Amino acid sequence: FPTVRAFAPDAAALDVLAFVLAGDKNGRLYKRLVYDEQVAQAVGAYQDASRLAGAFRVDVTAKQGQTPARLAKTTDEEIARVAREGVTPRELE
């Protein structure tokens, strides 16, 4: 996803979002894809900002037999959920 350049006011919020989604085993995407549904081996998210522009990236490594379409659908659902509901106080801690 295209985002803001390095050191823009929203860059730090995107770093927090990356952690909420996949920063550890409690991250929303990690928990859902790797632990709950067991359709992925690994999940990562990060804000990649440079001097002129940035990109928010989500990487999902599928388990054998899983389609990219299924993983993309689930990933999009979780991103939409965090956009709709926001980040919880516990996730910020």
WOZIMO-V358591 format. One record per backbone hydrogen bond with DSSP energy under -1.0 kcal/mol. NH is the residue of the N-H (numbers start at 1). CO is the residue of the C=O. If there is no record, write none. Layout:
# WOZIMO-V358591
nh co
NH CO
NH CO
This chain:
# WOZIMO-V358591
nh co
3 54
6 50
8 5
11 8
14 10
15 11
16 12
17 13
18 14
19 15
20 16
21 17
22 18
23 19
27 24
28 20
29 21
30 21
31 27
32 28
33 29
34 30
35 30
36 31
37 32
39 33
40 33
41 61
42 61
44 59
46 57
48 55
50 53
54 3
55 48
56 1
57 46
59 44
61 42
63 39
66 63
71 67
72 68
73 69
74 70
75 71
76 72
77 73
78 74
79 75
80 76
81 77
82 78
83 79
84 80
85 81
86 82
92 88
93 89
